[in-house]
Amino acid sequence: ALYAGSIGLEKKSAKDLAKTIQAQWKDSKVNDDQHWPADIKPDGALLERILVQTIDSRSFIDAAIVKLILPGWKKERMSPLMLCIFLACGAERLDDQKKPRAMLIGEYTDVASGFLSQDELNYMHKALNLLLDELDA
């Protein structure tokens, strides 16, 4: 949902984006689409909270993400997908600070593994740790 919004495909509210994702999951299950894990139903309430938190805390999370960028690099050099994964992880952390850190990093690394190279994935794993350090401070 965040990625679709970042590339201009979706101009909807957090609630509408969450509903769209759930509808896409349901449609993929009916049509046996292998791109979606049909056995795991998306948690609509969690998805909506993450989207709302992303919108509400975007500048705060963005500031933490900027601190992950190597000297001489720019945020614009990061892929939109990688930025969305950082945003979602940061938003989920802000939404639920009791959720185990290892669980968050594991879940978002798993999400990233379907889209990123091994080198990018190694960076993502380290950067998620640094992002959570920054947000927890």
N, C-alpha and C positions, 0 to 999 in steps of 0.2 A: 504494500500500500504506500509506504514512504517512497519507494523507488518510482512507482508510477507517478506520484505527485512531483517528484524531483525532476522528471523529464517532461512534465506538463500533460501527461495523459489523463490525470484525474484532478478535477477542481471541485472536490466535495468536502463536506465536513468530516470530522473524525468518525462520527457515528455512521455516516453514509459509506465512508471507505471501509469500515469494519463490516458493514452489511454486504458490500460488494465482494469482499474477500470470502465471506462465508458462503455467498451465493456461488462464487466461482468454485469453491471446494465442493459444494453439493453437486454442481453440474459436472465436475470432473469425476466424482464418484459414480454418478449415473452413467457417464460416457466412458468409464474405465480409462481415464487419462492417467498415464504413468508418471506425469510430471508432478502430481500432487500425492502426498501420502494419504491415501483414501481411508486408512484405518485410524487416523488421528484427526478427530474433528477439531477445528480451530476454536479456541476459547474466545468467543466474541467479546465478552466483558473485558478480558485482559487486553485483547487487541485494541479495543476502543480506549482503554486507559493509557496504553502506550502511545497511541496517536494523539490523544489530548495532551498528555505530558510533554510529548515532543513539541507540539504547537506552543504550549504555555512556557516551556523552558528552553526553547530553541537557542536563544542567544547565550544562555548559561552553558548548555551542552556544547555549542559551537566553540565557545572560548576554551573549553577543556580539550576539544578535539585539536584545535590549533596548536596546543602545547605538545601534541604527539608528533607534529610534523618536523622533519629533519631541517637543520639550518640550511638556508638557501632554497628550500622547497616552498611551494605554495599549496594551499588547500585545494585550489583548482586543479592540481595535478592528480589528486586522488580520484579514483573512479566514483561516480555517483552511487553505485551499489555499495562500495566500501563505506562511504560516508553515511549512507542510510543504515547500514548495520551498526556503525558507531552510534548514530542518533538513537536507534531503537534500544540498544543496550543501555545507553545513558538514561534514556527516558524510563526504561523499566527499573533501573536502579533507583532513580529518584522517586518512582511510584511506590516501590517496595524495598526499603533498605534492609529488611530482614531476610530477604531472599539470599540464600547462600551464594557467595561470590563465585565459587567454583562452578556452581550450577549455571549461573549467567554466562560465564566465559565459555563453558562447554556448549551451551545451547547456541550461542551466537557464532562460535567457531564452527559448529556443525552446519549452521545455516550457510556460512561463508564457504564451507568446503565444496558445496555444489556449484560454486561460481568462480572461485579464485584458484590461481596456480598454487603450488606448494610453497613457493617463496612468499607469495602474498599472504597465504594462510599463516605461515610462521610469523610474519610481521603482525597480522591481525591478532593473533593470540597474545603476543607481547603487548601490543598497543591497547587491547581491551583491558589488560591488567593495569596499565598506566592510566587509562581513562577512568577506571573505577577508583584508583588511588586519588586522582584529582577530584572526582565528584564526592568521594567520601571525606575529603579534607575539610 
